[in-house]
Amino acid sequence: MMEFLHNLAWWHWWILAAALAALETFTPGAVAIWFGVAALVVGGLLLVAPVPWELQVVLFGVLGVVALLLWRRVKHPDGAETTDAPLNRRGVRYIGQVFTLAEPIAAGNGKVRVGDTVWLAQGGDAPAGSRVRVVGVNGTTLQVEPA
């Protein structure tokens, strides 16, 4: 292992960069790509000047972490992870909005038209065509009351 480290060449770093770029396609989060960029830079540096392997490894780690932190700062300048907090909870977006019942609510259950889709609805009995306001969400069922 030590012999390999003593003989690190520019192309070793570029192979690592390609492997990290390939790994990025299978993993979420855009982390591996920035370490791939760091490996590419270290390999490019070796083309220009000989650098001891210890410094190569330290440069790789530091450049990777710095690149990752800079990318996150650019992507999320205010620290927010997303501008659409209920992204995977679509029903939450509808709280407070008024929609029309597609099917009557009978025995507490019915259907409400939201845009071009129909959602399950729970609430007090009401005929089809009634206007209802969304007051809550239970999984994929909208909790409604008369508007």
C-alpha positions, 0 to 999 in steps of 0.5 A: 500500500505504501508503495502505491501511495509513493507512486501516485500519478496524475492519472490515478487521481483522474480515474478516481475523479471519473469513479466519483462522477459515476458514483454521483449518478447513483447517489443523491445529494451531489456530494461525490461529484465535488470530491471528484472535482477535487481529485481532478484538480489534484491530478492536474496539479501533478501534471504541473509539479511533483507533489508528495503523496501526503500533500496530495491526500490532504489537498484532495480532502481539503478541496473536496470539503471546500468545494462541497461547502461552497456549492451548498452555500450557493445552492442554499444561500439562506440556509433553507433546504427547499422553498417548497416545504410540503413538497411530498405532502401535497394535500397540505398545500390545499389547506384554506382553499375552497373547492367543489365536491365532485361526489356528495359527502355521505356518512362522512366520506366523499370526493372533492375536485382539485384542479383536474384530479379528484381527492377523497374528502371527509366532513359533514354530509353535503351534496355534490357541487357544494363548495367546501374549504379544506381545513386539514389533511389525513394522509391522502384525504382532505378534511373539509367543511362547508365554505 
